[in-house]
Amino acid sequence: MTDPYQEITCISRPQHVNEVDEQGYLNANPDVRKAGMKATDHFTRHGKKEGRVQLINEQLVEQKRQIKIEKLKFKTQPTKERLNTDPCYFLNPEIIDEFGIPELPAISSHPYSDSLVKIIRENPDKLFLDVGAGLRPVYYENVVNADIYKALTTDIICLGEDLPFEDNLFDYVVSFSVLEHTRRPWEVAKEMCRVLKKGGTLIVDYPFLQPVHGCPHHYFPATPQGNQTLFEEFCDIKSLTINWNQQPIYTLHWILREWASGLSEKEAKKFNKLRVKDFLKSEPKDQLNEFYSKNLSVEVQHIIAAGSTLIGIKK
């Protein structure tokens, strides 16, 4: 008799210092561990304000990972010997150097949408692949989490440009706000379709107008048309929509928040009092000498610039 399908909650967000679990907090925040700080000290000084999380149910996740990995089929062998509880590892030093994978990257921990959770729950016998999963708050038995670094919910450590799985393995392949962080998204797209079964479903959330942000790098945002172009050779496109989290207000809010952060405190207060019509009253070139343009930090210019210009000399 097979075990019943399980979902495992993986993270909690302590609100008080007496809720902090020392090991779970350090495991979720490797930068704190590397700094040699006690979890309770970091939480009191920084963690509560920053909304830091801690890991829970680690041993149960590790047990379920072992069962999940045994069901997978790989085209290549892992590059490291795996202990029973570890993710399968398919990177090497050359790849880490080429792709600039840091030792302690920032790890996202976003939940799935309600609609995707419904699909996962209604199809416990189907196999899902999440490319660039990060740290998921819930560990699903039928979802294989792949990423370039280890988190509690990571099952496979690999590049999206070279997924280690055999062809036609997964019923669903999903990826959310990941492709803009890959150096060659066209190769990732091809790999995602290669490991998807014929008739399987692909779900890709691909950002377009966003400020530059890491994870650990940010390369190629795409228009909706660009998103479609990556996959239309391999898939019949069923729909291409703008979801609630992709609405223009998110773009505007993010850009304005970043812009204010690149000004002095005094100038940020003036900036926050401006109205939409203050920006639209004249052409952009006529506003380059306004305080919010000429005094914007170089760092933030690189985050929200309209573009960049490159000059190179062939080697």
Residue pairs with C-beta under 8 A, 6 or more apart in sequence:
5 124
5 141
5 142
6 64
6 141
7 121
7 138
7 139
7 140
7 141
8 57
8 60
8 61
8 64
8 138
8 139
9 56
9 57
9 137
9 138
10 55
10 56
10 57
10 61
10 135
10 136
10 137
10 138
10 139
10 152
10 153
11 28
11 53
11 54
11 55
11 56
11 109
11 135
11 137
11 152
12 19
12 24
12 53
12 54
12 56
13 51
13 52
13 53
13 54
14 20
14 21
14 25
14 43
14 47
14 48
14 52
14 54
15 48
17 40
17 43
17 44
20 39
20 40
20 43
20 47
20 54
21 39
21 54
21 56
22 38
22 39
22 40
23 39
24 54
24 55
24 56
24 58
25 32
25 39
25 42
25 43
25 47
25 52
25 54
25 55
26 32
26 33
26 39
27 33
27 54
27 55
27 58
27 152
28 52
28 53
28 54
28 55
28 135
28 152
29 39
29 42
29 47
29 52
29 54
30 104
31 104
32 39
32 42
32 47
32 52
34 104
35 42
39 47
39 54
42 52
43 52
46 52
53 109
55 152
57 139
58 152
61 139
61 152
61 153
62 84
62 85
63 85
64 139
64 141
65 85
65 87
65 155
66 84
66 85
67 141
68 141
68 144
68 155
69 88
69 155
69 156
71 127
72 88
72 144
72 165
72 169
73 165
73 166
73 169
74 88
74 164
74 165
74 166
75 164
75 165
75 166
75 167
76 90
76 164
78 88
78 89
78 90
78 164
79 89
79 90
79 91
79 92
80 89
82 88
82 89
87 150
87 154
87 155
87 156
87 157
88 155
88 156
88 157
88 158
88 164
89 157
90 156
90 157
90 158
90 159
90 162
90 164
91 101
91 148
91 157
91 158
91 159
95 101
95 159
99 148
99 159
99 183
100 216
100 217
101 148
101 149
101 216
102 216
105 148
105 149
105 214
105 215
105 216
106 214
106 215
106 216
107 134
107 135
107 149
107 151
108 134
108 135
108 177
108 215
109 134
109 135
109 136
109 137
110 134
110 136
110 137
110 176
111 117
111 136
111 137
111 138
112 120
112 136
112 138
112 176
113 243
116 174
116 203
119 172
120 128
120 140
120 142
120 143
123 142
123 171
123 172
124 141
124 142
125 142
126 142
126 171
126 172
127 142
127 144
127 169
127 170
127 171
127 172
128 140
128 142
128 143
128 144
128 170
128 171
128 172
128 173
128 174
129 143
129 144
129 146
129 163
129 165
129 169
129 170
129 172
129 173
129 174
129 192
129 195
129 196
130 136
130 143
130 144
130 145
130 146
130 174
130 175
130 176
131 146
131 160
131 163
131 173
131 174
131 175
131 178
131 188
131 192
132 146
132 147
132 148
132 160
132 175
132 176
132 177
132 178
132 179
132 181
132 182
133 143
133 145
133 146
133 147
133 151
133 153
133 154
134 147
134 151
134 215
135 151
135 152
135 153
135 154
136 143
136 145
136 153
139 145
139 152
139 153
144 155
144 156
144 170
145 151
145 153
145 154
145 155
145 156
146 154
146 155
146 156
146 157
146 158
146 160
146 163
147 154
147 156
147 157
148 157
148 158
148 159
149 157
150 157
156 164
158 164
160 175
160 178
160 179
160 182
160 187
160 188
160 191
160 192
161 182
161 183
161 184
161 187
161 188
161 191
162 187
162 191
163 191
163 192
163 194
163 195
165 195
166 195
167 194
167 195
168 195
168 196
168 197
168 198
169 195
169 197
170 195
170 196
170 197
170 200
171 197
171 200
171 201
172 196
172 200
172 201
172 202
172 203
173 192
173 193
173 195
173 196
173 200
173 201
173 202
173 203
174 202
174 203
174 204
175 188
175 192
175 203
175 204
175 205
176 204
176 205
177 205
177 206
177 207
179 185
179 188
179 189
179 204
179 206
179 220
179 222
179 230
180 206
180 207
180 210
180 218
180 219
180 220
180 221
180 222
181 214
181 215
181 216
181 217
181 218
181 219
182 188
182 219
182 220
183 217
183 219
185 219
185 220
185 222
185 230
186 230
189 204
189 230
189 231
189 234
190 234
192 202
192 204
193 202
193 231
193 234
193 235
196 202
196 235
202 231
202 235
204 227
204 231
205 243
205 246
206 221
206 222
206 226
206 227
206 230
207 221
207 222
207 246
208 221
208 222
208 223
208 224
208 226
208 246
209 221
209 248
209 251
210 221
210 251
210 254
211 254
211 255
211 258
211 303
211 304
212 218
212 302
212 303
212 304
213 303
222 230
224 240
224 242
227 240
228 237
228 240
231 237
255 304
258 300
258 303
258 304
259 271
259 292
259 296
259 300
259 304
260 268
260 271
260 272
261 268
261 300
262 296
262 297
262 299
262 300
262 301
262 303
263 271
263 291
263 292
263 295
263 296
263 297
264 295
267 291
267 292
267 295
270 291
270 292
271 291
271 292
274 292
279 287
287 293
288 294
302 308
